[in-house]
Amino acid sequence: MELYKKYPEEKVVGYFRTSNPGLLIRDPELVKRILMTDFVHFYERGIHPNKMGIEPILSNLFFAEGEYLWRLLRHRMTPAFTSGKLKAMFPLIVERAEQLQARALDAARKGKAIDARDLMARYTTDFIGACGFGLDAGSLNEEESAFRKLGADIFKFDLRQVVVNVLKDNFPRLTRQLKFLGHLENQIVTVVNDIQKQRNYQPSNRNDFIDLLLECKKKGIIKVESLEKVKPDGSPDYATLELDDLLIAAQVFVFFAAGFETSSSATSYTLHQLAYYPEVQRKVQAEIDEVLSKHDNKLSYEAVKDMTYLEWTFKEGMRKFPSLGFLSRRCSRKYTIPDLNMTIDEGVMIAIPLQALQTDPQYFDNPTEFRPERFDPKNKLVKKFTYLPFGDGPRACIGFMQSLAGMAAILSRFSVEPAPESHPVEPKFDVVQSIIDGIPLRFVERKKVN
């Protein structure tokens, strides 16, 4: 944000992260080139130096680098996330949404403020426990749920983690030998292996994430055309990968970790904004009430799909405070930026500043105002490649239906109001942005009206 604002006339800004050169991208057209047009030069995230993953548990769709892991995983797994598969999972979402209502109701009747970030993290943890592991995580019903503690530990950002991250950037071989995430890795691998064993290593018709992975595994070796290697005759070579138990555990890990953290961040911040914009909140609730009345007053996949104003509201929340403050890419081969007569060397880090782009008055009129109508397709107010909370291009995020369902469950039963406490954004985030001491809100039970 500081670099972006400091050089308003520049398309790119150079910087160093420790001794590693980086380039901040300020121009939406260059963002498009990096994420889409010239993606072959920037397909690595650059989150860690070792392409195969420093820890085995990071050999997943989010952290994987290079074609050997990321392209192969994406090729096999993306088709598994069909609308039909998501729809089949939806009853599991609805069940957790009802438990979410019950926990909020308890706080509302006691007149207590409740941390919306923790509340939504518990909801998404339970949803992911059900849809990912086929287990009841119990986070909404149990204060000291083991799954909730595991989720909190993954994103604990203390002095030790700062040291670990610096070592990862500068001494990758050392961090590979020390295996800093061993305790988390062992928990996840043990749970996933036990579940596979219970299912005899076959899909169980539970329609959860492990079933999808077992189906992927049954299809055999994954094979895709190489981005990096060519045969002697100049034709593309092929990269192959077999989905083993450790890779399956790694995908479940990121489904759990990234899914619950980003979703809880986005939903809780959107609720926070609605507490300060009651007129928008009333419009959202009116739509939810109207849609639910057409669906027997029950949440369902079809009902949530019909809640367009709720979707715009959620997108506006992610515009003001995207879960990821910036996107990271690494130049995989020398690249010359058109029109700038500037060449980027292999290994240079690329930062795409989402928070800065999405709050720039050049692209968003009155950017501090919370206005969901920006996302009405009829208004055409959002310029391409200035709004990227899910990323874009081949490495984009897969979906957010559980977030909309959780917000619909809350706003159908409660109104949210500001709590006396207020906290600033935490500046030392690692992957997902957070707010110091959470987002306290008051939940007020709505009166039923015909």
Phi, psi and omega in degrees: 000316181295314179297318182300315183284334185288332184235069188294341183265355185265149175274330178222153178224126179275149179203171174239138169248110196050240181260007185264126180288143179223163180224121177272130182259121182254347188257125181302327179293324176289326175301315179301317181297318183289318184275336187233287191303311183247037182305329182301337178272347189223038184279349178271140175286328181075020182289326175218155189289334186270117187297332181273359179096126181296312176254142180306327183291344178270005177278061185232178188299331181279312187269342186302140179246156175068171184286335186301324178252300191299308184296321180294316179296315182296319181301320183274323191271326183302316178298340179290337182268060177281162177299327178296319179294317180296321179296321179294331178282343193298325176304328177293324177295314183299318180300317179288328178296324177293322176292326175299316178300318182296319180293319178294323180297319179299316179293321182297317183287338175273352180071022183265146168287148181228144179287108183296328180295315179293320180300311182288331175294321177295319178298310183289329175298315179294320178298314182289326174301318181286311185281335181267313187253346187071028184237156173269105184289331175071019184292326182283336182258338183242122183299320184253045180302135180296323180294319180295320178295319178299315179298318179295322181295324182300321185254018176291124186241089181243188183301321179301317182291325176300313180298316179302314182296321177296318178296320179299319182292322191251337181225067186299324180295319179299314182291330175296319182289323185279336178051072185296332183263024185304319184292320178290318180303313182297320179297311182295312182299318180298313180299313183294318179295321178297319180294317178299320180296318178300330182265009182057031177058030178231148174305140188252004185067020175280345181063029177260180187294323179295323174301316180298320180291321178295324175295319177299319181295322181296335182286353174089202185296135178272136183222126177223158177293135185286143172271335190253328189251145175231154176282166180305330181276002178093350178282154182296140172278178179237143174255143181229158181202140174254131183279098181266183185297322181291321177294322176298315179299322180295321179291321178295321179303311184286328175300320179285306188292303183291323182297311184286325185287313181293320181294316181292326176297311184292316183290318182292321179292323177296318175299321177301315179295320179296328178296329181264353176233072186300331180292325175290319179301318179296323178293319178298314182295323178298318178294315180301314180300316183294316181293315181297326179297335178273353183235041178056030180055035179233139174292139176205168179302314182295320181297312182295323178298333181278351185272075186290321181292325174299318179297316177299320181297316179296319178296322178293322175300318180286338174293312183289328183215076180296142180303319174262120182291333177206156173265144181243135174222160177233136179291121184268344175205156184306136186218134177256125180284121179302145175074344182256351183051046185227130181251133178260130178281158174301138178095349179290133179280139179245129177244126176251108191278089184301311182303318182290314180299317187282351177238021179273121180298344176295331184248336182229111180301131180047064190296339180282345180282141178267105187223093182300335182299346175304330188262009171291119182305333180293331183281334178050049185266346186258115178286139181300141177067022167248350180232108189220046183294339177256010190075193176198167181077196186299340180258024181290160178289158190270330182170171184213028184299324181294331178292315179297320180297319179295319178293320178297320180297318180291307189286343175286335183249338187224156164254146179253140181230154179298143172262159182301328183286148177211138185225146179279169176292140177283118186282340188258044180287161179258288180254309184253134179291151177215171180241135184303127178062024172080194183234089181286132177222159172260133178254120183248123182295132181280145174280137180286131178231152178281000000 
